């Protein structure tokens, strides 16, 4: 039972991380290759605060705030660069974060931060908290997608220049997307830190950023349910099949190539086409 609880907790954390990136990449069309850095900011902020005696319920929102603040700063960079250049910029932010953490003794340096205080909820209680937050973020994402802000994000993602000509403040909505997405990334990192009780620079490295991006692309950028499915599957597989963990990037890379070749809109696109095919067959049969 303890193993299943641990598995579901990590799955919920992965879903939170993927959904947070989906707001930036899937909703607003801004490429980010350094998203794990924002998880790291949330994780380190929360860990340091709780080790200093700050309650868990205050440390986690503080981690979200600091991560969101950094996200807005990175968002300003996105106002001047696009596409490949934005990808390189965000990747640079990830490497900058790792460089700073490794050189600062107050952040644990290469050794990381150990003995992060337990929230006091128990393993089962913590799992329930994580899953409830994952459900809450999923519902928020669905709601956001259907609001006027979600439609504006879609316009920016489709064509920034045209959106600007239509009177949309493109810069403002890019910053909003980064602020929201990175805030939830900070939440993800904080929950991860208090779950494993130890973090180091490698916990939030480039590989983790690519893993999160793979979940979004394989699930279908912009699709909430597709991203949840991809995050759940890709987080569970390495735990169920230990040998996969050594070849995780190879497996994810192969899946990404297959998705790009056969279904650029991800798993959500596959299920949508299957559903449409069933509906058409049913209508022909009834006709």
ABEGO torsion letter per residue (X at the ends): XAAAAAAAAAAAAAAAAAAAAAAAAAAAGBBBAAAAAAAAAAAAAAAAAAAAGBBAAAAAAAAAAAAAAAAAAAAAAAAABBEAAAAAAAAAAAAAAAAAAAABAAAGEAAEBBGBBBAGAEAAAAAAAAAAAAAAAAAAAAAAAABAAAAAAAAAAABAAAAAAAGBBAAAAAAAAAAAAAAAAAAAAAAAAAAAGBBBAAAABAAAAAAAAAAAAAAGBGBAAAAAAAAAAAAAAAAABAAAAAAAAAAAAAAAAAAAAABAAEAAAAAAAAAAAAAAAAAAAAX
